[in-house]
Amino acid sequence: MATEKLQFHEMGLDDRLLKAVADLGWSQPTLIQEKAIPLALEGKDLLARARTGSGKTAAYAVPVIQRVLASKQSVREQDVRALILVPSRELGQQVQAMMRQLTAYCSRDVRVADIAGKADVSAQRPILMEKPDVVVGTPSRVLAHLNAHNLLLHTSLEMLVVDEADLLFSFGFEDDLKNLLCHLPKIYQSFLMSATLSEDVQALKELLLHNPVTLKLQGSQLPDSSQLQQFSVQCEEEDKFLVIYTLLKLRLVQGKTLIFVGALDRCYRLKLFLEQFSIPACVLNSELPVQSRCHIITQFNQGFYDYIIATDEHRLADPAAASQAAGKGKKNKARKSKEKEYSASRGVDFQNVDNVINFDFPVTVESYIHRVGRTARADNPGTALSFVAHTETAFLSEVEEALTGDKAESSLKPYQFKMEAIEGFRYRCRDAMRSVTKQAVREARLKEIKQELLNSEKLKTYFEDNPRDLQLLRHDQDLHPAVIKPHLKNVPEYLIPYALRGVVNPLSNHRRRKRPTQKLKPHGVAKSSFKGTNPLRSFRYAKKTANKKPSHSK
Ligand code: AMP
């Protein structure tokens, strides 16, 4: 039976909140807000599966503000009443901004402090001494303040929000979070927001929530197709290299791109392969020192690099998984402490990722959502392209099933292009692959670790005093263990697929951008031709001239 949607003004909210909501132009609550706000106002603990873009921030921010306003009517004393834990600095800023907007008419009664930012713990002390009503921060930063007695929560806290809980785990905040809970009072209301309900999140639910209501709202796992375009393409091992070469070299994929592969060795294999063609890329490797990893992500966010090659995030961040993969007991301890160090300096997250490419298809639905969820964040558009070998089709089906649900259309569209149009490149790719031997991969891994250990030391000491020089250090240097054949650097015109001649502008030399901050735009000729089209679908140009092309497609 269809029921009328509950409106904001029917939720019993303070007039000042309603006015702020009206100023924001929100005519009605989103699905998650409609469900979560009334339950939260009843005092229920909530576990909500909600992603960025669903209106999840206001779904907890509105009840938090309402409760602070209500408390203040009876208790005059100023105290920290709500704590919002976030996995990254950026999310902290977004939450703070949303809180500011919602408290526009009650900012004196509801004071909000964001301590997720870059400032020193000591510099933030004065802010906390004023006992803001709501504190927003990463678990490590909040814990640091609790330990320094800048923040006391064990008597005053009424509400705890853990936002993007799944990322808190994949970012390695688990221990900080557990330690932090010891500083909280026995009774408080909790909200747990998470894009995926992983085992870790379920465990946290047990720890944090009392008789919670779980909201699993349909379709809330990834943005819809108007924001996130998802494609898959069938290709076997050799074709994967051929296709990625074509996409990157002809710049059919544009903008900041995360390329996920199934194992660490493959990261280096792909990097060395691309290096053969003078396509620079960074590897984000869990074995690299913490400072380097944070620096790589920061520089990627600043637009220094276009391509990062990574394995699944839990391998990057979860010490247990990393150790398992390494399988070496003795080294585990060292790695664990390193990871802890990493987590302490966290609050660094990928920003404005335009594309995610699954070079190897993820083996779980959760991992697909994590990877692809890196693009199309907030209101930005994004594209995800997955390469699927015949051995990976079962995983694709699982993802399709989980994402598509009852919808008539499948979530991942076939990425159509004519494989034979790029056959001309196959010989070059094979030539390049011949240089990427197991030995070369091993050497590259070793060389990079040595290089990054040096970088890390420099980063730690020198750059603390000279933050500007941080820009001088790069992580996408050639590793060069393999012979580089100069002719592979350029793309002869006759090899470019007919339909793309004069349209694409191949990446022809090893240009490294110095301080680019803007999103990549198509260059030169490509600019006008690509206008308004999704670069990942550019191969559709092939269709227009189908009569001039070989007729069968892959
Ligand atoms: P979030 O999921 O919290 O990241 O919110 C995504 C975007 O939706 C933000 O830009 C919010 O300002 C916006 N938003 C939140 N609630 C509503 C609503 N009820 N109506 C329209 N936009 C909203």
Boltz pocket constraint, residues with backbone or C-beta under 6 A from the ligand:
constraints:
  - pocket:
      binder: B
      contacts: [[A, 25], [A, 26], [A, 27], [A, 28], [A, 29], [A, 30], [A, 33], [A, 51], [A, 52], [A, 53], [A, 54], [A, 55], [A, 56], [A, 57], [A, 58], [A, 378]]
      max_distance: 6.0
